[in-house]
C-alpha cells in the first residue's frame, strides 16, 4: 500500500518514520528529516544525480519529491507531500 499518497491513511500532512528495518518504502513525500546521523540508500526523487549512500546529520532536512526511500542506517521522518 502506498500510504504516503493517501493523507487520510497516514495523517493529514503527517509523516512516516523510516529505518533500515523498513526496507525500501514507496510513498509520496516532500521532505526527509534525519532523526539522527543517517545514511540513505537508494532514493527515487526529482533531485538530479542524488547519490546513493548520502549522509545526513541529525536534524538535517532534504527537500524534494520523494517516491521511494531506503535507509541504510539511522532513521528519517518522511513528511507527506502537500497537494
Residue pairs with C-beta under 8 A, 6 or more apart in sequence:
1 9
2 26
2 27
2 28
3 9
3 10
3 16
3 27
4 10
4 16
4 25
4 26
4 27
4 28
4 29
4 78
4 80
4 81
5 27
5 28
7 13
7 14
7 80
10 16
10 80
11 80
12 80
13 79
13 80
13 82
14 79
14 80
15 29
15 33
15 77
15 78
15 79
15 80
16 25
16 27
16 29
16 77
16 78
16 80
17 35
17 75
17 76
17 77
18 25
18 69
18 71
18 75
18 76
18 77
18 78
19 71
19 74
19 75
20 41
20 70
20 71
20 72
20 73
20 74
22 71
23 70
24 41
24 42
24 68
24 69
24 70
25 68
25 69
25 70
25 78
26 67
26 68
27 66
27 67
27 68
27 69
27 78
27 80
28 65
28 66
28 67
28 80
28 81
29 65
29 66
29 67
29 69
29 78
29 79
29 80
29 81
30 63
30 64
30 65
30 66
30 79
30 80
30 81
30 82
31 61
31 62
31 63
31 64
31 78
31 79
32 40
32 56
32 61
32 62
32 66
32 69
32 76
32 77
32 78
32 79
33 59
33 60
33 61
33 62
33 76
33 77
33 79
34 56
34 57
34 58
34 59
34 60
34 61
34 74
34 75
34 76
35 58
35 74
35 75
35 76
35 77
36 58
36 74
36 75
37 55
37 56
37 57
37 58
37 73
37 74
38 55
38 56
38 58
38 71
38 73
38 74
38 75
38 76
39 53
39 54
39 55
39 56
39 71
39 72
39 73
39 74
40 52
40 53
40 54
40 56
40 69
40 70
40 71
40 72
40 76
41 52
41 53
41 70
41 71
41 72
42 52
42 68
42 70
43 50
43 52
43 54
43 66
43 68
43 69
43 70
44 66
44 67
44 68
44 69
45 64
45 65
45 66
45 67
46 64
46 65
47 62
47 64
50 64
53 72
54 62
56 62
56 74
56 76
65 81
66 78
69 76
69 78
